[in-house]
Amino acid sequence: MKRALLGFLLSLGIFKAGMAGTLSGVISGTLRLQDSPYRVIADITVPAGDSLVIEKGVVLQFENATSLIVKGVLQVLGSPEDSVFFQSANNQPVPGDWNGIHFQPSGAGVLRFAVIEHATTGMTCNSASPVVFNSVLRNNNNGIDFLGGSTGMLQYSLIEFNRNAAIRAISGSPTIRNCVIRDNGHYGFEAAIVVESAPGTTISTNLIIQNSNSGIDVSNSTGVRIWQNTVAKNDMGITLTDAGAEIVNNLVAFNGMGISAENSQPVVRHNLVWGSPGGNFYNMPDSIGLKTRINANGDSTDAFFNLIADPQFVNAGDGDYRTYESSPCVDAGDPGNPAGIAVLGAAPDIGAFENSGLSLPVELETFYYESGYLHWRTASETNNLGFYIERGVSPEGPFREIGFVPGQGTVARPTRYRFAVSPDTPGYYRLRQVDFDGRVWFSEAIRVAVVPNQFRLSVYPNPYRITDAGTPLRVELHLPQRERVRLVVYDLLGRQIAVLVDGVLDAGRHTVSWNAANALNQRVAVGAYFYRLETPRGRFSGRFLVIQK
């Protein structure tokens, strides 16, 4: 009876969300996780005056050339643990399979932890201003369009591997903040961020890297604010045509051309531009780029405090676009702080990253496998874009990327995450954590053994701070059956440091504590260590770090 009723409603083009099945026509209510995935066989529309709520973990699979059209209100309630997926229904998806999410002039909404992929344009905002947080737009022809006066916001999101543009503001004036925009445009001709006839657009504190064409291209627009971005390794950095823009506190390095202008008079101050074969500054007033004064740090600048110097990236080759504390970018930005960032020194640093040393942006507490998922928990996060999940055949790799889970940005509370993996695929898994300023951290010391029967092994916290008196390092293991277990810690030379378990354990979860001392109760030295678990079914090992502070 339920299937017959659903078919009748679909034939009328009316679907009250909350029932499993295929979707088409008018839709409202709630799409629930228990009925997911949903297959969209024709355009679905949230009507004006109505709303659609999508619960965390829901998957919508769109058949060719279908769309989600929003005339009312759309609320996407993904979470760090369970994103909401908008994806192609094809077994071998490619960009352009479906037509994306379309916000019409009467539409509104909030999207949190959404993943939109393989659409023509992932999301189109036409005179509508939705807010998008902690989301991913990837492998589309274009990532997101702000059209016809849209003033929407895109924040703490990842826009990557779109064939043409990542973001287009055409007659719209969005705010784009704290995003990572990378590897777009390799099959297209537009910039990563296109601003056309879009006065008042704000592009602030983003990492814009490795895109074809320009990182940011502004045309026929005035009052555009380009503040505090890192724009690196693009074909061109920032390009302007018939435009007025305020370009302040940006780090523009290793692009084919730095900042160039045609028939434009931008305000260009307190930037660092470096390593541009086609010229650091092109078609600018002669005073820009000509070293004539000294800034507060004692470095040579032009009349507008623009620097021409090596930014001292930590490791741009591996995607780490932080700068060292010795970088000329530190405290060299406009003291007026137009982007309104949290300043740690006498003035803002130049670029997307406010230098606070090389501390880890995420406190990782646990990382383990259970019931078809990798699980991890953070105690706190600072500027966290998210986690790439990588799998390898050995603890040393090589590793390949298999997925991404968005982070929480900056939070002081614990957060739990999970990612589905096959329980029948043994391997070595690690997290590659990336923040919005380009810093990268690998959880190489946390090894999770994924084997049949839900065996699990994890070590936390990792790295272990030896100065944390009274807080032991914990080893957690889950045994599918009662068996003999021997768990030993070794140093890098293979010397036995401590025996943590040597006996028979019952099936289930066990936690073993270690005070970072050897058999003589002497505190171990700072460095890398191995743990090895021996059972009748085999050996499982991994690494962890002991650090000073």
C-alpha atoms as one frame of an Amber mdcrd trajectory, in Angstrom:
protein
   0.000   0.000   0.000   2.834   2.415   0.880   4.533   1.817  -2.494   1.234
   2.323  -4.343   0.531   5.566  -2.463   4.058   6.814  -3.200   3.601   6.072
  -6.875   0.306   7.959  -6.874   1.870  11.028  -5.218   4.770  10.960  -7.650
   2.364  10.782 -10.565   0.810  14.012  -9.274   4.246  15.585  -8.839   3.771
  15.902  -5.074   6.118  14.348  -2.520   6.008  14.968   1.217   9.563  14.195
   2.314  10.059  11.515   4.918   9.174   8.499   2.735  11.829   6.415   1.000
  11.888   6.051  -2.751  12.404   8.059  -5.880  11.864  11.823  -5.903  10.376
  14.194  -8.464   8.121  17.245  -8.566   7.192  19.385  -5.554   8.933  18.433
  -2.313   8.805  19.657   1.295   9.080  18.405   4.844  12.074  16.343   5.941
  14.365  13.920   4.149  15.316  11.440   6.854  18.461   9.385   7.173  16.504
   6.196   7.771  15.056   6.408   4.235  18.308   7.379   2.488  19.589   7.175
  -0.222  17.009   8.991  -2.350  17.047   8.788  -6.132  15.987  11.943  -7.995
  14.417  10.931 -11.318  13.170  14.400 -12.373  13.538  17.968 -11.107  12.471
  18.432  -7.500  11.230  21.842  -6.292  10.843  23.355  -2.825   7.929  25.756
  -3.404   7.814  29.363  -2.197   6.412  29.575   1.310   7.466  26.004   2.141
  10.666  24.376   3.366  12.751  21.244   3.047  15.003  19.930   5.817  17.654
  17.345   4.987  18.994  15.381   7.931  22.666  14.602   8.428  23.979  11.593
   6.526  21.319  11.717   3.791  22.450  10.937   0.234  20.599  12.296  -2.815
  21.482  10.679  -6.137  20.440  12.707  -9.182  19.773  11.163 -12.566  21.051
  12.922 -15.694  20.010  16.577 -16.190  17.931  16.765 -12.984  18.068  19.582
 -10.420  17.022  20.642  -6.946  15.183  23.972  -7.361  14.719  26.062  -4.223
  11.949  28.681  -4.217  11.264  28.305  -0.506  13.729  27.462   2.266  16.340
  24.690   2.188  18.067  23.558   5.381  20.896  21.067   4.987  21.817  19.801
   8.455  24.999  17.848   7.859  27.470  17.312  10.678  31.208  16.624  10.967
  30.372  12.957  11.437  27.814  12.700   8.614  27.811  15.090   5.670  24.839
  15.386   3.307  25.742  14.254  -0.218  24.332  15.627  -3.472  25.767  13.412
  -6.192  25.285  11.762  -9.562  23.239   8.578  -9.788  25.614   7.181 -12.420
  27.949   4.339 -11.502  30.858   6.151 -13.143  30.049   9.826 -12.487  31.624
  12.705 -14.410  31.231  16.489 -14.095  27.949  17.672 -15.612  25.884  14.544
 -14.957  23.169  16.546 -13.170  22.265  20.233 -13.026  22.979  21.143  -9.429
  21.100  23.092  -6.734  19.322  26.258  -7.957  18.212  28.970  -5.543  15.551
  31.152  -7.183  14.884  34.811  -6.161  12.375  33.777  -3.496  14.647  31.030
  -2.172  16.786  31.003   0.953  18.669  28.495   3.003  21.597  27.324   5.067
  23.877  24.465   4.042  26.195  22.925   6.612  28.491  20.016   5.850  27.153
  19.452   2.353  29.127  17.715  -0.399  28.083  18.657  -3.945  29.797  16.880
  -6.819  29.554  15.976 -10.532  27.044  18.703 -11.442  27.127  21.251 -14.256
  27.309  23.977 -11.601  27.215  22.653  -8.061  25.096  25.509  -6.725  23.528
  28.526  -8.450  22.232  31.499  -6.444  20.000  33.730  -8.600  19.053  36.872
  -6.639  19.096  34.641  -3.579  21.533  34.694  -0.686  21.957  31.327   1.016
  24.712  30.716   3.534  27.123  27.815   3.013  29.437  26.586   5.789  31.904
  23.700   6.070  30.959  22.269   2.696  32.713  20.742  -0.309  32.076  21.547
  -3.975  34.230  19.368  -6.179  34.393  17.680  -9.566  31.691  19.902 -11.070
  32.019  21.947 -14.246  31.719  25.048 -12.022  31.609  25.088  -8.256  29.156
  27.853  -7.282  27.599  30.876  -9.032  26.334  34.060  -7.346  24.115  35.818
  -9.893  21.646  38.695 -10.141  22.361  40.546  -6.913  22.998  37.525  -4.726
  24.787  38.490  -1.516  25.268  34.997  -0.167  28.117  33.791   2.009  30.553
  30.933   1.420  32.726  30.203   4.431  35.007  27.458   5.786  34.549  25.380
   2.641  36.647  23.465   0.134  36.196  24.106  -3.586  38.423  21.827  -5.650
  38.844  19.986  -8.947  36.045  21.799 -10.742  36.716  21.756 -14.467  36.230
  25.481 -15.080  35.684  28.077 -12.322  35.461  27.422  -8.613  33.362  30.502
  -7.772  31.687  33.023 -10.090  30.184  36.293  -8.847  28.393  37.747 -11.864
  26.162  40.688 -10.948  26.215  39.364  -7.409  28.169  40.508  -4.353  28.954
  37.513  -2.146  31.302  37.191   0.800  33.906  34.449   0.374  35.884  33.822
   3.549  38.171  31.203   5.029  37.929  28.803   2.102  40.467  26.633   0.317
  40.157  26.974  -3.455  42.536  24.654  -5.242  43.159  22.753  -8.469  40.276
  24.239 -10.443  40.076  25.215 -14.100  42.296  22.571 -15.637  39.752  21.985
 -18.407  38.332  25.515 -18.631  39.280  29.081 -19.396  37.938  31.122 -16.454
  39.694  32.077 -13.229  39.301  30.179  -9.970  37.316  33.166  -8.632  35.523
  35.245 -11.282  34.150  38.649 -10.265  32.263  40.339 -13.111  29.943  43.336
 -12.719  29.819  42.450  -9.044  30.617  45.547  -6.969  31.138  45.065  -3.270
  32.274  41.432  -3.430  34.507  40.474  -0.489  37.240  37.842  -0.876  38.999
  37.431   2.441  41.350  35.031   4.271  41.247  32.322   1.595  43.939  29.961
   0.351  43.814  30.056  -3.476  46.372  27.654  -4.936  47.307  25.585  -7.971
  44.487  26.753 -10.223  44.703  27.199 -13.982  44.262  30.772 -15.267  43.977
  33.474 -12.560  43.502  32.907  -8.878  41.197  35.968  -8.788  39.960  37.835
 -11.873  37.948  41.063 -11.462  36.297  42.898 -14.368  33.788  45.734 -14.682
  33.446  45.943 -10.913  34.128  48.547  -8.232  34.495  48.380  -4.490  35.797
  44.791  -4.552  37.660  43.869  -1.365  40.538  41.419  -1.705  41.975  41.091
   1.784  44.343  38.746   3.526  44.466  35.902   0.973  47.312  33.579   0.006
  47.351  33.264  -3.794  50.065  30.853  -4.910  51.093  28.612  -7.805  48.284
  29.660 -10.144  48.841  30.477 -13.821  48.302  34.113 -12.796  47.734  35.687
  -9.405  45.250  38.601  -9.292  44.108  40.185 -12.564  41.898  43.263 -13.035
  40.190  44.761 -16.093  38.130  47.963 -15.898  37.905  47.421 -12.175  38.419
  49.100  -8.836  39.572  46.918  -5.992  41.229  47.234  -2.609  44.040  44.676
  -2.543  45.463  44.598   0.972  47.509  42.126   3.061  47.668  39.432   0.359
  50.532  36.983  -0.191  50.843  36.482  -3.963  53.709  34.130  -4.803  54.975
  31.786  -7.506  52.218  32.592  -9.990  52.947  33.135 -13.681  52.162  36.809
 -13.085  51.641  38.541  -9.759  49.137  41.429  -9.721  48.228  42.874 -13.111
  45.777  45.592 -14.158  44.256  46.816 -17.403  42.439  50.148 -17.423  42.171
  49.849 -13.631  43.370  51.868 -10.657  43.324  49.496  -7.697  44.500  50.298
  -4.185  47.463  47.986  -3.633  49.132  48.119  -0.222  50.762  45.902   2.397
  51.019  42.883   0.063  53.931  40.543  -0.576  54.415  39.610  -4.230  57.204
  37.266  -5.274  58.462  34.737  -7.797  56.356  35.745 -10.840  58.128  35.029
 -14.166  55.750  37.376 -16.012  56.334  40.177 -13.512  55.347  40.731  -9.908
  53.424  43.913 -10.802  52.200  44.516 -14.361  50.744  47.731 -15.776  50.779
  49.417 -12.388  51.919  52.931 -11.452  55.717  53.139 -11.364  55.734  53.666
  -7.614  54.233  50.208  -6.989  56.987  47.643  -6.668  59.760  50.246  -6.486
  61.539  49.977  -3.145  61.628  53.446  -1.603  60.966  52.989   2.127  61.442
  50.743   5.142  58.584  49.159   7.078  58.309  48.657  10.839  60.214  45.351
  10.569  63.154  46.999   8.826  62.384  45.437   5.420  62.496  47.379   2.156
  59.074  48.121   0.633  57.570  50.369  -1.995  55.721  53.566  -1.133  52.598
  51.545  -0.203  54.421  49.027   2.034  54.288  46.255  -0.582  57.092  43.726
  -0.170  59.029  41.979  -2.905  60.692  39.156  -0.964  60.708  35.393  -0.486
  57.679  34.604   1.734  59.453  31.598   3.299  56.694  29.009   2.924  57.088
  26.026   5.221  56.773  23.510   2.373  54.755  24.647  -0.636  55.801  21.518
  -2.524  53.756  19.421  -0.100  50.897  21.905   0.109  51.999  23.641   3.312
  51.578  27.375   2.639  52.232  28.548   6.152  55.140  30.910   6.613  57.967
  30.580   9.095  58.151  32.996  11.992  61.188  34.576  10.280  59.088  35.387
   7.196  58.900  39.040   6.101  55.097  38.542   6.084  54.944  38.466   9.890
  53.529  41.709  11.358  53.871  43.397   7.937  50.181  43.857   7.111  48.040
  46.955   7.331  47.727  47.796  11.066  44.157  48.881  10.349  43.326  45.181
   9.901  40.590  45.579   7.253  39.789  41.837   7.237  39.147  41.887  10.980
  41.289  38.843  11.756  42.589  37.870  15.194  46.002  39.524  15.290  48.787
  37.880  17.283  51.468  40.547  16.851  51.878  44.272  16.324  49.972  44.105
  13.027  48.310  41.440  10.883  50.592  39.103   8.997  50.424  39.204   5.211
  48.507  36.254   3.742  45.803  33.895   4.940  47.835  32.532   7.824  48.399
  34.526  11.020  51.666  33.044  12.229  51.471  31.440  15.643  54.360  29.042
  15.220  53.969  25.494  13.939  51.640  24.100  16.578  49.122  21.503  15.519
  45.705  23.004  14.638  43.852  19.932  15.905  44.113  17.960  19.140  43.417
  14.391  18.021  42.339  12.082  20.825  41.270   8.826  19.147  41.431   7.166
  15.748  40.069   3.651  15.273  37.987   1.318  13.125  34.667  -0.220  14.117
  31.677  -1.680  12.276  32.579  -0.438   8.808  33.759   3.066   9.832  36.942
   4.872  10.712  36.170   6.939  13.819  38.153   9.803  15.276  37.610  12.428
  17.920  39.207  15.833  18.381  39.444  17.644  21.703  39.559  21.038  19.999
  40.205  22.538  16.552  41.779  25.750  15.294  41.076  26.895  11.729  40.470
  23.304  10.622  39.308  22.853   7.033  38.993  19.103   7.372  40.549  15.669
   6.982  41.653  13.810   3.891  41.522  10.069   4.511  44.437   8.167   3.007
  45.072   4.438   2.669  48.348   2.593   2.117  49.611  -0.964   1.931  52.199
  -0.450   4.677  52.786   1.980   7.545  55.369   3.786   5.416  53.095   4.092
   2.378  52.761   5.038  -0.316  49.352   6.419   0.645  46.550   7.476  -1.673
  43.630   9.748  -0.939  40.252   8.000  -0.658  37.975  10.680   0.789  37.483
  13.966   2.616  35.518  14.941   5.734  34.979  18.683   6.435  36.222  20.065
   9.746  34.672  22.459  12.248  36.823  25.530  11.721  37.656  26.740  15.231
  35.933  25.098  18.191  36.942  24.451  21.788  34.614  21.495  22.278  35.199
  17.811  21.415  34.024  16.676  17.968  33.492  13.157  16.658  33.994  12.139
  13.015  33.583   8.978  10.991  34.247   7.732   7.472  32.937   4.521   5.889
  35.472   1.904   4.773  35.086  -1.713   3.748  35.678  -4.159   6.597  37.066
  -6.597   4.041  39.848  -4.249   2.890  42.868  -4.588   5.213  45.165  -1.601
   5.046  46.899   1.229   6.793  44.890   4.414   7.197  45.946   7.889   8.138
  44.462  11.368   8.285  45.874  14.330   6.376  44.494  17.301   8.268  44.436
  20.631   6.406  43.505  24.033   7.757  42.212  27.102   5.978  45.640  28.697
   5.978  47.356  25.826   4.184  49.006  24.032   7.049  49.021  20.272   6.719
  49.424  17.609   9.371  49.607  13.836   8.905  48.526  11.371  11.548  51.243
   8.996  10.357  51.910   7.788  13.892  48.319   6.620  14.365  47.934   3.311
  12.643  44.557   1.582  12.349  44.543  -2.051  11.343  41.362  -2.850   9.429
  40.909  -6.608   9.237  37.875  -8.917   9.198  35.902  -9.542  12.392  36.166
  -5.955  13.621  39.664  -6.124  15.112  40.786  -2.636  16.119  43.913  -1.018
  17.503  44.612   2.659  18.258  46.957   4.837  20.322  46.063   8.243  21.771
  46.860  11.009  22.338  49.301  11.052  19.461  51.673  12.803  19.608  52.054
  12.220  23.336  53.433  15.208  25.254  55.869  13.919  27.820  55.329  17.042
  29.923  51.654  16.181  30.473  52.185  14.849  33.981  49.531  12.449  35.129
  48.073  11.878  31.663  49.108   8.424  30.414  49.311   7.335  26.833  46.471
   4.941  26.113  46.330   1.970  23.773  42.828   0.823  22.887  42.168  -2.544
  21.275  39.031  -4.384  20.335  39.213  -8.178  20.100  36.564 -10.161  18.227
  37.315 -13.251  20.320  39.098 -14.390  23.482  42.763 -14.878  22.685  46.332
 -14.509  23.901  47.779 -11.030  23.362  51.270  -9.581  23.699  51.635  -5.788
  23.308  55.186  -4.378  23.337  56.713  -0.905  22.810  60.020  -0.623  20.874
  62.315   2.262  20.039  63.569   3.028  16.517  66.525   0.681  16.983  64.192
  -2.211  17.715  65.018  -2.326  21.416  62.208  -3.433  23.721  61.121  -0.544
  25.951  58.066  -1.847  27.756  55.674  -4.813  27.760  52.153  -3.495  28.192
  50.162  -6.730  27.888  51.242 -10.369  27.961  48.328 -12.708  28.602  44.847
 -13.818  27.595  42.166 -11.180  27.073  38.448 -11.693  26.615  36.601 -10.553
  23.491  35.644  -6.893  23.483  37.254  -3.527  24.142  40.335  -3.089  26.315
  42.271   0.047  27.240  45.900  -0.168  28.359  47.701   2.821  29.893  51.414
   3.574  29.688  53.261   6.294  31.601  56.018   6.678  28.968  58.546   4.878
  31.175  60.741   1.848  30.518  60.974  -1.354  32.554  63.156   0.480  35.117
  60.480   3.179  35.461  62.733   5.714  33.734  61.066   8.331  31.540  61.689
   7.611  27.846  63.375  10.124  25.581  61.551  12.327  23.118  61.237  10.665
  19.702  59.383   8.066  17.618  58.393   4.653  18.969  56.715   1.529  17.610
  54.077  -0.650  19.211  53.508  -4.255  18.161  50.550  -6.433  19.030  50.987
 -10.204  18.615  47.989 -12.557  18.509  47.496 -16.077  17.141  46.018 -14.414
  14.027  49.086 -12.313  13.289  51.064  -9.207  14.188  49.853  -5.611  14.024
  52.126  -2.635  14.526  52.240   1.145  14.259  54.132   4.243  15.330  53.594
   7.088  17.749  55.517  10.186  18.792  56.678  11.341  22.193  57.271  15.098
  22.174  58.411  17.618  24.761  55.548  20.143  24.611
